[in-house]
Amino acid sequence: MTITGKIAHWMAGSILALAAALPAAAHADIATIPITGEHEYKAVRLTPQIYNRANPDLSDVLVLDENGQPVPYFIHTFEIAKAGETAKMFPLRAGETLIHANTRSSDFYRQFNVNQDILATAIFIQSTTPLFACDVQLQGSFDGIAWNHIQNERLYRTGGGEKLDFFFTQPLRYAHYRFSTEDCPLIIDGADLGYSRTLARREYFEQTMTARFDIEQDGNQTVVKLHGLKGVPLHAATFHTESQFIRYVSFANRRAKLFNYTIGFSHYQSLTLLFGGWRTHSDVVEIRIENGDNVPIDISQITLVYLTKEVVFKGENGKTYTLSFGTGPTRAPVYDIVQYKDLILDQGYDLLPIQITLSDTVTQAPKPEPAFDYTLLFNVLVVAVSLLLGVVIVLRLRRKAV
């Protein structure tokens, strides 16, 4: 081999070696999972950060062991009611009809008592009143003395239909329920508690977080922008405010009415918007409050409820596994574990915390010692080899000239 060929061969080998020495670029976001617990199988819950970065169908989610090898898993998620599955109904025993002091005789409380320990997801009333449309407040009590506000609903029976139910935002277990109306012809003859397995299962997969938001004024509308919600299945948003108001609100291609006010001894409140699992492809969710000629509402905090999923896999205690996501389009893996997931769910598993590291996150931890600048070395090496090749070529040309 000529001198020129040897130098070229050496240069190519050096460049390849240098490329191999350069740190590999980490394209995936990861969550570290220290494995602990008493069960054979483990699970982690998906967080808003994971929903933000992963594919909408979670096809890029992988579980890796300490050697970087894929670990079979399945997604445990909220499921709708199966065919033939119906809600259970529990009749309530009527209590006294109590006339509120210092109000008109048409204002009343109607109390119903529970005969057994019942977890309820809804309550349904019976009434022989032919036509009505009333704002009804529902309260619950454990002892019949101290009462907690549950929610307000607009109940009605008109020529166009009827609404005679309260669906709770979460399962409740009170011993007494009380309805109150004001200046309304509605007579409540009876009530039933309802329990839906579907609603109870959904509750298990609900997670609560405090929203990051900012507020802008656009004419006679208040625009509330919620951040960091790309891909997150939203269930509800609750406003925290001391303002008294009744306002219409537009959000997620729907419209609702929020209110918060006190008249006499009665307080009326409905501050929760229901999204029903709606998701957006944008980072921002926009809520518009129609103020009319009123001053904007003073919002101190917004609480969000989202529906999560669990990644269930077999893990070895004492080791640290990794959940990888955010790598872009790919095909979701299909594992045998899916075929016997019901047995795993019956056996139980350990729910583990995770520590998420995003690929483009700048950490504020103490800075490590500066890494060697491989880019500079690479550039110097290329220049040196080029100069050396130039010298060799010039020398060979001189020899031929002689």
C-alpha positions in Angstrom: 0.0 0.0 0.0 1.3 3.5 -0.9 2.0 6.1 1.7 -1.0 8.0 0.5 -3.3 5.0 0.7 -2.0 4.2 4.3 -2.7 7.8 5.4 -6.2 7.7 3.8 -6.9 4.3 5.5 -5.7 5.7 8.8 -7.8 8.8 8.5 -11.0 6.8 7.7 -10.3 4.5 10.7 -9.7 7.5 13.0 -13.0 9.2 11.9 -15.0 6.0 12.5 -13.4 5.6 15.9 -14.2 9.1 16.8 -17.8 8.8 15.7 -18.2 5.7 17.8 -16.8 7.6 20.8 -19.3 10.4 20.5 -22.3 10.1 22.8 -25.4 8.7 21.1 -28.3 11.1 20.7 -31.3 10.2 23.0 -34.4 10.7 20.9 -36.9 9.0 23.3 -38.3 10.4 26.5 -38.0 8.0 29.4 -39.5 7.3 32.9 -37.4 5.3 35.3 -39.2 2.7 37.4 -37.5 1.4 40.6 -39.1 -2.0 41.1 -40.5 -2.7 44.6 -43.5 -4.4 46.2 -44.9 -7.8 47.0 -46.6 -8.8 43.8 -45.1 -10.5 40.7 -46.6 -7.9 38.4 -46.1 -4.1 38.5 -47.9 -1.1 37.0 -47.3 2.6 36.4 -49.9 5.2 35.6 -49.6 7.4 32.5 -49.2 11.1 33.4 -50.0 14.2 31.4 -46.3 14.5 30.4 -46.5 11.0 28.8 -49.8 11.8 27.1 -48.2 15.1 25.8 -45.3 13.3 24.1 -46.4 9.8 23.2 -48.4 8.8 20.1 -52.2 9.3 20.6 -52.6 5.5 20.4 -49.6 4.9 22.7 -48.0 2.8 20.0 -44.5 4.1 20.9 -44.6 3.1 24.5 -42.1 0.4 25.5 -41.0 -1.1 28.8 -37.3 -1.9 29.0 -35.3 -3.9 31.6 -31.8 -2.9 32.9 -30.2 -4.4 29.8 -32.4 -2.4 27.5 -34.4 -5.4 26.4 -38.2 -5.0 25.8 -40.5 -6.3 28.6 -44.0 -7.6 27.6 -46.8 -5.4 29.0 -50.5 -4.6 28.5 -52.5 -1.4 28.9 -55.1 -1.5 31.7 -57.8 1.1 31.0 -61.3 2.2 31.9 -63.8 0.0 30.0 -67.4 0.8 29.2 -70.2 -1.4 30.6 -70.3 -4.9 29.1 -73.4 -6.2 27.3 -76.1 -6.9 29.7 -74.5 -5.0 32.6 -77.0 -2.7 34.3 -77.0 -0.3 37.2 -78.4 -1.5 40.5 -81.2 0.5 42.1 -81.9 1.0 45.8 -85.2 2.6 47.0 -84.8 5.2 49.7 -87.1 5.6 52.7 -88.8 9.0 52.8 -88.2 11.2 55.8 -89.9 14.5 56.8 -90.8 17.3 54.4 -89.4 20.3 56.2 -90.6 23.8 55.5 -87.7 26.3 55.5 -88.2 29.1 58.1 -89.1 32.6 56.9 -89.8 31.6 53.3 -92.9 31.0 51.2 -94.8 27.7 51.8 -93.8 26.5 48.3 -90.2 26.3 49.4 -89.3 23.0 51.1 -86.7 20.3 51.9 -87.5 16.7 51.2 -85.3 14.2 53.0 -84.7 10.5 52.2 -82.8 8.0 54.4 -80.6 5.1 53.3 -81.5 1.7 55.0 -78.0 0.1 54.3 -74.4 1.0 53.5 -74.6 1.8 49.8 -72.0 3.3 47.4 -74.0 5.4 44.9 -73.1 7.0 41.6 -76.5 8.6 41.0 -79.9 9.4 42.5 -83.3 9.3 40.7 -86.5 11.0 41.8 -90.1 10.1 41.3 -92.8 12.8 41.0 -96.4 13.0 39.9 -96.1 16.7 39.2 -97.2 17.0 35.6 -95.2 20.0 34.4 -92.3 21.8 36.1 -88.8 23.2 35.6 -86.9 23.8 38.9 -83.4 24.3 40.2 -82.9 21.6 42.8 -80.1 21.4 45.3 -78.9 18.0 46.6 -77.2 17.6 50.0 -75.8 14.6 51.8 -75.3 13.8 55.5 -73.8 10.9 57.5 -75.7 11.7 60.7 -78.7 13.7 59.6 -77.4 16.8 61.4 -74.5 18.1 59.4 -75.2 18.4 55.7 -72.7 18.6 52.8 -73.6 20.2 49.4 -73.3 17.6 46.6 -74.5 19.4 43.5 -77.3 21.5 41.9 -79.3 20.3 38.9 -82.1 21.8 36.7 -84.9 19.1 36.9 -87.8 19.4 34.6 -90.8 17.7 33.0 -92.1 19.4 29.9 -93.8 18.5 26.6 -90.3 18.1 25.2 -89.0 15.6 27.7 -87.9 15.2 31.3 -84.8 15.1 33.6 -85.3 13.6 37.0 -81.8 12.5 38.0 -78.5 13.5 39.5 -75.3 11.8 38.3 -72.5 12.3 40.8 -69.1 13.4 39.8 -67.7 10.6 42.1 -69.2 7.7 44.0 -70.8 8.7 47.3 -71.7 6.9 50.5 -74.1 9.1 52.6 -76.7 7.8 55.0 -79.2 10.6 54.3 -80.0 12.7 51.2 -81.9 15.9 51.1 -83.5 17.9 48.2 -84.3 21.5 48.4 -86.2 23.7 46.0 -87.3 27.3 46.1 -90.6 28.6 44.8 -91.2 25.5 42.6 -94.3 23.4 42.0 -92.2 20.1 42.1 -93.4 17.5 44.6 -90.8 14.7 45.1 -92.7 11.5 45.9 -89.8 9.1 46.1 -86.2 8.5 45.3 -83.8 5.7 44.4 -80.1 5.5 44.7 -78.2 4.1 41.7 -74.9 2.3 41.5 -73.2 1.9 38.1 -70.1 -0.3 37.9 -69.1 1.7 34.8 -69.1 4.9 36.7 -67.3 3.3 39.6 -64.6 1.9 37.3 -64.1 5.3 35.7 -63.6 6.8 39.1 -60.7 4.4 39.7 -58.9 5.8 36.6 -59.5 9.4 37.4 -56.5 11.6 38.5 -56.6 15.1 39.8 -54.2 17.9 39.0 -54.0 21.7 39.4 -54.1 23.4 36.0 -51.5 25.8 34.6 -53.5 28.6 33.2 -53.5 32.2 32.2 -56.4 34.7 31.5 -57.0 37.2 28.7 -59.9 39.5 28.1 -61.4 39.5 24.6 -64.2 42.1 24.5 -67.0 41.0 26.8 -65.5 37.5 27.1 -62.9 36.1 29.5 -60.6 33.6 27.7 -59.0 31.0 30.1 -56.1 29.1 28.5 -55.2 25.8 30.1 -51.6 24.6 29.3 -49.9 21.2 28.9 -52.9 19.2 28.0 -52.0 17.8 24.5 -53.4 14.3 24.3 -54.7 14.2 27.9 -58.2 12.6 28.2 -60.0 15.3 30.2 -63.0 14.5 32.4 -63.7 17.7 34.3 -62.5 21.2 35.1 -63.6 22.9 38.4 -63.2 26.6 38.9 -62.3 28.0 42.4 -63.7 31.5 42.9 -65.3 33.8 45.4 -67.2 35.7 42.7 -70.9 35.6 42.6 -72.3 35.1 39.0 -74.3 33.2 36.5 -72.4 32.9 33.2 -72.5 30.8 30.0 -69.2 29.1 29.1 -68.0 27.7 25.7 -65.4 24.9 25.7 -64.4 21.8 23.7 -67.2 22.4 21.1 -69.9 22.6 23.7 -71.6 25.1 26.0 -72.6 25.1 29.6 -73.8 27.4 32.4 -71.7 28.0 35.5 -73.1 29.8 38.6 -72.0 30.6 42.2 -74.3 32.8 44.3 -76.0 33.0 47.7 -79.6 34.2 48.3 -80.7 34.3 52.0 -79.6 31.1 53.6 -79.3 29.1 50.4 -76.1 28.8 48.3 -76.3 27.8 44.7 -73.2 26.5 42.9 -72.2 24.7 39.8 -68.5 25.3 39.0 -67.5 22.1 37.1 -67.3 21.7 33.3 -67.6 18.1 32.1 -65.4 17.1 29.1 -66.3 13.4 28.9 -62.8 12.2 28.0 -62.3 14.8 25.3 -58.7 15.2 24.0 -57.0 18.0 22.0 -54.1 17.9 19.6 -53.0 21.3 20.9 -51.0 22.1 24.0 -53.7 24.6 25.0 -57.3 24.2 25.9 -59.4 27.3 25.6 -62.4 28.1 27.7 -64.5 31.3 27.0 -66.7 32.8 29.7 -69.4 35.1 28.4 -69.5 38.1 30.7 -72.0 40.4 29.0 -71.9 43.7 30.8 -70.6 42.1 34.0 -67.1 42.3 35.5 -64.9 39.3 34.8 -64.9 36.4 37.3 -61.9 36.3 39.7 -60.5 32.8 39.3 -58.0 31.7 41.9 -57.4 28.1 40.8 -58.7 25.5 38.4 -58.7 21.8 39.3 -58.6 19.2 36.4 -59.6 15.6 36.5 -58.3 13.4 33.7 -58.7 9.7 32.9 -55.4 7.8 33.0 -54.3 4.3 32.0 -51.9 1.8 33.5 -49.0 0.0 31.9 -48.8 -3.5 33.6 -45.8 -5.7 33.3 -43.8 -8.4 35.1 -40.9 -6.8 37.1 -38.0 -8.1 39.2 -37.7 -6.4 42.6 -34.5 -4.5 43.3 -34.0 -3.5 39.7 -34.8 -0.4 37.8 -36.8 -0.6 34.6 -37.5 2.1 32.0 -40.7 3.3 30.3 -39.8 4.7 26.9 -42.1 6.9 24.8 -42.2 9.9 22.5 -40.2 8.3 19.6 -42.7 9.1 17.0 -44.7 6.8 14.6 -44.2 3.1 15.1 -46.2 -0.1 15.4 -47.6 -1.0 18.8 -46.1 -4.3 20.1 -48.4 -7.2 20.6 -47.5 -9.5 23.5 -48.9 -12.9 24.8 -49.5 -11.2 28.2 -52.6 -9.7 26.8 -54.2 -13.1 26.5 -54.1 -13.7 30.3 -54.4 -10.1 31.6 -57.6 -10.9 33.4 -55.8 -13.5 35.6 -53.1 -10.8 36.4 -55.7 -8.3 37.3 -57.4 -10.8 39.6 -54.1 -11.6 41.2 -53.2 -8.0 41.8 -50.1 -5.9 41.2 -48.0 -3.1 42.7 -48.6 0.4 41.5 -45.2 2.1 41.3 -44.1 5.8 41.0 -42.0 7.0 38.1 -39.4 9.7 37.5 -39.8 11.3 34.0 -36.9 12.6 32.0 -37.8 14.4 28.7 -35.3 14.4 25.9 -35.3 18.2 25.6 -35.5 19.0 29.3 -32.8 21.3 30.7 -32.1 20.2 34.2 -31.4 22.6 37.0 -29.3 20.1 38.9 -25.7 21.0 39.8 -23.6 21.0 36.6 -21.2 18.1 36.1 -17.6 18.6 35.0 -17.6 19.9 31.4 -17.4 17.0 28.9 -14.5 16.9 26.4 -15.3 18.8 23.2 -15.3 16.0 20.6 -16.4 18.5 17.9 -13.2 20.5 18.3 -11.1 17.3 18.2 -12.9 16.1 15.1 -12.3 19.4 13.3 -8.6 19.5 14.3 -8.1 15.9 13.1 -9.7 16.6 9.7 -7.5 19.7 9.2 -4.3 17.9 10.2 -5.0 15.0 7.9 -5.8 17.3 5.0 -2.5 19.2 5.5 -0.6 15.9 5.8 -2.1 14.7 2.5 -1.3 18.0 0.9 2.4 17.7 1.9 2.6 14.1 0.6 1.1 15.1 -2.7 3.6 18.0 -3.1 6.6 15.7 -2.3 5.5 13.1 -4.9 5.0 15.8 -7.5 8.6 17.1 -6.9 10.0 13.6 -7.2 8.4 13.2 -10.5 9.7 16.6 -11.7 13.2 15.6 -10.8 
